[in-house]
């Protein structure tokens, strides 16, 4: 603060959340700081790391498209942590597990003086097995209790909050105009990198990557449930208005695609919107349904178009 007040300079403070969270930095610097959230590699950063050019226009030539599709499948499997990019699978998994342990023991247990490590670790493992899935603190508490792990429900609430503060995972809420409803409904779980998740298929990893990309772009990201009970993965409220985004790994299956589109159709009507996006693995086309436009776009393209 003294240097910033007295000298003509720009100060950058970087590091993990072990000592100071972003909100604490803001308090210490008394309004002099601007927090910047750094996530693991985006897809464009992943490509830059591998010296693969991002297309200057879309659609790219077929040969370039094939390269980008292949690289995206690697990104889906490897994730975005820089250190593990060129390692073999066994060593990569060990290092990623070490990342989780460091967050658990240093950023959470040590920082908050948590002594019930069994309950904390069980909570972390359960959440990392819940990639792109709904969870509630009450169900987590009952699961731990059924496993013979002694913990108070309030303790589980704190563990989930601490794991979010330490940037191990994010837990967006169900969209609602009511703040109380947002708090009481189940949340969805997205690890800070899909490679940290335990289990989960391509669809879960794809949804996780879509969430992280939306988070990078800004705006408030929630999931949406229609009045009929159908779920749209993401509703984003930002300066550009409201956007609906659905992820669908297998858009070539008519039954799967129709199920995803049915949720989008209802959400478009309820929110009075004209367009929506379905992020797919490979499928690309534009649909007109009930007077509204739904764009199906491959994830690699959707993640790169803003950088073109």
N, C-alpha and C positions, 0 to 999 in steps of 0.2 A: 504493500500500500504506500509506503514512504517513497519508494522508487517511482511508482506510477504517478504519485502526486507531484514530485519535485523534478523529475527528468522527462525529457522528450523521448519516450520509448514505449514499446508495446511488450507486455509481459504475457507469456504463455505458460500455464501450469498444467502439466499432463500427468497421467498416472491412473492407477486403479482406484476403486472405491474403498480401499481398505482403511484409509485414514480420514478422508473427507468426502462426503457425498456432495453432489452438485448443489443441493439446497443449502448445505453447510458452507460451501465455498461462497455462495451468494451472501450469506449472513456475515461471514468474516470480512468479505471485501466491501460490504455495505453498499451494494448497488454498482460497484465498479467492475464487476465481472459479468461475462456473457458465457453461459455454459454451452458447450458443444458436445453432442452425443456421438461417439465414435463406435460403430458396430463393426463386426468382421466384414471381410470383403463383400461388396456388392458384385453382381455378375460382371459389370463393366470393369471393376477393379481386378477381379479374378482374371479377366482376359488381358488386361494390361500387364499383370504379373507374369503371364505366359507369353507376352509379346504377340498377342493376337489382336488385329485391328478391329475396331468397331465400325460397322458400315456407316458411310456418310449419308446414305439414303436407303429407303426401303421401297420394295423388297430388294435384298441384295442378290447378286448372281447365285445360281444354284450351287456352285462349288463352295462359295463362301458360306452359304446357308448350311450346307452339310457340315462344315467345320464348326460353325456356331452351335448347331444341334448337338454335335458330339461333345463339345466343350461344356455345354449346359448339363449334360448327363454326368460329366465328371464333377461339376460344381454341386450337383444334387447329392452326389455320394460323399464328396470330400468336405464340403462346407467352405467357410471363408476365413478361417484362422490362418494368418500368413505362415506361421512356423511349420505347419504340417503339410503344406501344399505338395511337396515333392518327396514325401516319406512313404515307405511301404505301409500297408494297411495295419499290420500288427503294431508297429511303432507309433503310427498316427493315433490309434485307439488308446494306447498307453498315455500319450501326452495329453490327449483330450480328457482322459479320466483324471490325470493330474490337475488339469485346469479346474475341473469340478471340485476336486478335493481342496485345492487352495482357496477357492471361493467359500466352500463350506466351512473350513477350519479357521481361516484367517479373516475373511471379510464378514463372516456371520458369527461363528461360535466365539472367536476371540474378541471381536469387536463388541458383541452384545453380552459377553460373559455367560454364554449358554452352557450349561453342564449336562443337559439331557441330550447327549450326542446321538443316542440310538433313535430317539424320536425325530431329531432334526434330519438325520441321514435317511430315515425311512420316508419322511415327507419329501425330501429332495428326489429320492429314487422314484417315488410314486408320481411326482410331477413330470419328471423326465421320461416316464413311460406314457405320459398323457399328451404327447405332441399333437397339437391341433384338435384336442378333445376337450369336452366340458368337464369341469370339476367344481366341487364345492367344499368349503372348509368342513362342513358338518359331515359329509361322506368321508373325507380324509380322516377326520377324528374317529369315526366309527370303525374304519378299516384298521387304524393303528390300535384301537382298543381291542378289536377282534384278534389281533396278532399278539396280544399280551404286552403291548408297549404302553407304559403308564405315561399319560400326558393329558393336560387340561385342554379343553377346546380353545380357550384363549391363547394357550401356547402355540397351537397349530396356526391360529390366525397370525401370530407374531412371526412364526417361521416362514410362512408364505410371503408376508410383507418384507421380511429381511432378504429373502432370496430374490425378490423383485428389486429391492434397493441395491443389491449387489450386482445387478444386471445378469444374473444367471438365466432368468426367464422373464417373460412378459405375460400379463393376464388381462387382456381386454375384456370389457364388460358387454353385456347384452344391451343393445340400443334401447333407450327409453327416454321420454321427456321428464320422467320422474327420477330424481336423484335416489330416492329410497329404493325404487324398483331396480335401478342399476346395481345397487349394493347387495340386494338380497338374492338376485338371480345368479345362477352358476356363471362362472367365468370360463374362458378358454385359455389353454396353456400353449405358449410358443417359446421354446428355448431360444437364447440369443444366437444360436447357430444350430441348424438342423442336425449336424453331426454329433451334437451332444445328447440327442434324444436316444433313449433305449428302445429299440424295436421301431415299429412303424413302417409303413410301406411308402411307395413313391408318392401316393396321393397326399399323405400326411406331410412329407418333406416338401412337396410342391406348395401346399397351403402355407407352411411355415415360411418358406422363402417369399411368397407373395406378401405375407404380413410384414416381414422385415423390410421389404421394398416400399410398401405403403408407409411404414413408419419413417423411413428415410425421407420420403417426399413431404412429410408434414401433414398436419390435420389430425383430428381425433378419430381413431380407428376403433370400431366396435363390430360385433356381429349382430345380425338382424334376424328376428323370427317373425314371420307373417302371422296374421290373425288365424290362419288355418294350421299353423304350427310348422310351416316349412322354413328352413334356415338358409339364409344367404350368408356366406362366410364373412363378408366385410361391407360395412357402410362407413364411408369416410366423409366427415364434415370438415371443410376447410374454407380458405378464401375463395376457391373456385366453385363453391356450392357443395352439393351432396353427390357422392358417387357410389354406385353399387358395383362390387367386384366379387365374382364367384370363381373358385378354382375347381377345375375338373381334369384330373389326370387322363382319364380314358373317355374322351369326347367322341371316339369312334363307335362306342357302344350306344345304340339308339335308346335303350332303356335308361342307362345311366345319364345320358345327356338330357333326356326329357325330364327326368327327375330334377336335375339341377336347374333346367330352364323354367320348370313350373314354379319353383321358389322365386326365381328372378322376376317372372311375369307378375306374380302377386305383389312382390315388393315394389315394383315399378308403379303399379296402380296405387298402392297405399301411400307411397311417398310422392306421387304425382310427378314422376320423372319420365323422360323420353328415351333415355339410353342407358345401357349397362354393358359391362365387360365380363366375359368368361375367359379366364386364363387357362389354357390347355397345355398339354405336353407337346403336341404336334399340329393339331387341327387349326385351320385358319379359314374363316368365312364370316360373312355378315348375314344375319337373319332379321327378317321383319315379322314380328309377331304382335297381333292385336294393335297394329298402328304404332308400335314402338320398335326401336332398333337395338339388337343385341349383337355385339361384336365378339366373335371367338378369335383369340389371338394366342400363338405359341408363347410360352413364358420367356424364352430367350429374346424374342422380338419385343414383347411388352416391357421387359426390363432395360432394353437398350434404346428404344425409340427416343426417349428424352435426351439421350446423349448424342444423338445424330446431328 
